Amino acid sequence: MTTLLDLKGVSVIREGRNILGPISWQLDSGQRWVVIGPNGAGKTTLLQLLAAFMHPSRGEVSVLGNRIGAVDLFELRPRIGLASSALQDFLPANELVMDLVLTAAYSIAGRWNEDYDLWDESRAKALLDIFGVRELSARTFGTLSEGERKRVQIARALMTDPEVLLLDEPAAGLDLGGREDILNRISNYLDVENSPASVIVTHHIEEIPAGTTHALLLKNGLDFASGPIEGVITSENLNSLFGVDVEVRREGNRYTAISRR
């Protein structure tokens, strides 16, 4: 087992306030983590650290064996797949869907004068197909629905065959059918041998994909509970985390929370 992401005593401080940490945590190969917490818990900040888009104020972040601050981040980022609403804002609305996925191979967000071979094109088409949006290849990104944009972003995140996949609320804002479809597609992709280790951020335990192995609960920027998912996603932990009275139920590999009031 190889450690892919490693945080040691990490804090992120803004305007004199800790928005994350101190926290120590690691992701090993073969693991599939979910990160859950209330608004303002530090989830997005954590994801930006893991994606090598942010430096810690204190502590040490190692990504794929390289310490942030002592390595060229542009060499690291293609090895990390990231899909998030924050990244979506930087993707050109007038870019064709096919080109948006292809350009991830060069770590850019718009087609210019790059050359792509048949392997690149075949992989882009296959990923769009896997996430159910191949028929949108000739559409522009700005014309897509929110759910379609999420699918295209995930395909783009996987274009470089990354070692780690980071997904920020991939099912947020989707209706029931869309949520279940995208979660099934994510689970099926990550179930394949040699698939990347993953970290998925969400607010809702109903959006935890089947096959998730570990969970991290964040509260006020701190590690409230973490470890194998069965021992973390519990009624007691969720009640304390969100200040509600719910019963957590697990059916198969999926979770739900039911109010007891």
Secondary structure, 3 states (H helix, E strand, C coil): CCEEEEEEEEEEEECCEEEEEEEEEEEECCCEEEEECCCCCCHHHHHHHHCCCCCCCEEEEEECCEECCCCCHHHHHHHEEEECHHHHCCCCCCCEHHHHHHHHHHCCCCCCCCCCCHHHHHHHHHHHHHCCCHHHCCCEHHHCCHHHHHHHHHHHHCCCCCCEEEEECCCCCCCHHHHHHHHHHHHHHHHCCCCCEEEEEECCHHHCCCCCCEEEEEECCEEEEEEEHHHHCCHHHHHHHHCCCEEEEEECCEEEEEECC
